[in-house]
Amino acid sequence: MHIGVVAERTGMSLRTLRHYDEVGLLTPSARTEGGFRLYTTADVERLLLIRRMKPLGFTLEEMADLLDAADVLQTDRDHDQARDRLAAYLRSAEERRDKLARTLDMADEFIALLRAT
């Protein structure tokens, strides 16, 4: 898939996709002879994972580390260090989600107060 199709499917901008390639977070699987990026379905799935991490405030480095741990487990299901890294990301994601839920609750309370006045 060309970058425009991937941008449409993932809801990410062309600029973001190019940036992820430039920093090595997600490099397209291939390029055309003219140098245009070509993405596979697996690339799109990885981008969707990245997109899901972004609202939780994970850094690009953390995203890359999580993807690396997942790659390791694809080839070695018993790799304890990779499994521990993924478990740590799960705990962190749960904590971040809980914090966002509390923030959303406060926003709802604020909106209700504004409506009551």
C-alpha positions in Angstrom: 0.0 0.0 0.0 1.2 3.5 -0.8 1.5 6.0 2.1 -1.8 7.8 1.2 -3.8 4.6 1.5 -2.1 3.9 4.8 -2.8 7.4 6.1 -6.4 7.0 5.3 -6.7 3.5 6.9 -4.9 4.5 10.1 -6.1 8.1 10.5 -2.5 9.3 10.7 -1.1 12.1 8.7 1.4 11.7 5.9 3.8 13.8 7.9 3.5 11.5 10.9 4.1 8.4 8.8 7.2 10.0 7.2 8.4 11.0 10.7 8.0 7.5 12.0 10.1 6.2 9.1 12.7 8.9 9.6 13.2 8.1 13.3 13.1 4.3 12.7 9.9 3.6 14.6 8.2 2.0 11.7 10.0 1.7 8.4 7.9 0.6 5.4 8.5 -2.9 4.2 9.5 -1.8 0.7 9.9 1.1 -1.6 9.1 1.5 -5.3 11.9 2.0 -7.8 11.0 5.7 -7.5 11.6 5.6 -3.7 7.9 5.8 -2.7 7.1 4.0 0.6 5.2 0.7 0.4 3.5 -0.7 3.4 2.2 -4.2 4.1 -0.9 -5.2 6.1 1.5 -6.1 9.0 3.0 -2.6 8.8 -0.5 -1.1 9.1 -1.3 -3.3 12.1 1.9 -2.0 13.8 0.9 1.6 13.0 -2.5 0.9 14.6 -0.8 -0.3 17.7 1.4 2.8 17.8 -1.7 5.0 17.3 -3.3 3.3 20.3 -0.3 4.0 22.5 -0.1 7.7 21.6 -3.1 8.9 23.6 -1.7 7.2 26.6 1.4 9.4 26.4 4.0 6.8 25.5 7.1 8.2 24.0 8.5 7.2 20.6 11.3 5.3 22.5 8.8 3.4 24.5 6.8 2.6 21.4 9.9 1.3 19.7 10.8 -0.8 22.8 7.3 -2.3 23.0 7.4 -3.2 19.3 10.9 -4.7 19.7 9.7 -6.9 22.7 6.7 -8.0 20.6 9.0 -8.9 17.7 11.2 -10.9 20.0 8.2 -12.9 21.4 7.1 -13.6 17.8 10.3 -15.7 17.3 10.9 -16.8 20.9 7.7 -17.2 23.0 9.7 -18.1 26.1 11.9 -15.0 26.1 11.5 -13.9 29.7 13.0 -10.4 29.3 10.7 -9.5 26.4 7.7 -11.0 28.3 8.6 -8.9 31.4 8.9 -5.7 29.2 5.5 -6.3 27.7 4.0 -6.9 31.2 5.5 -3.6 32.4 3.9 -1.9 29.4 0.6 -3.5 30.2 0.8 -2.2 33.8 1.8 1.3 32.6 -1.1 1.3 30.0 -3.6 0.4 32.7 -2.3 3.1 35.1 -2.4 5.7 32.3 -5.9 4.6 31.3 -7.1 4.9 34.9 -5.6 8.4 35.1 -7.4 9.4 31.9 -10.7 8.0 33.2 -10.3 10.1 36.4 -9.6 13.2 34.2 -12.7 12.5 32.1 -14.8 12.1 35.3 -13.6 15.5 36.5 -14.3 17.1 33.1 -17.9 15.6 33.2 -18.3 17.1 36.7 -17.1 20.5 35.5 -19.5 20.4 32.5 -22.4 19.5 34.8 -21.5 22.4 37.1 -21.5 24.8 34.1 -24.8 23.5 32.9 -26.3 24.0 36.3 -25.4 27.7 36.5 
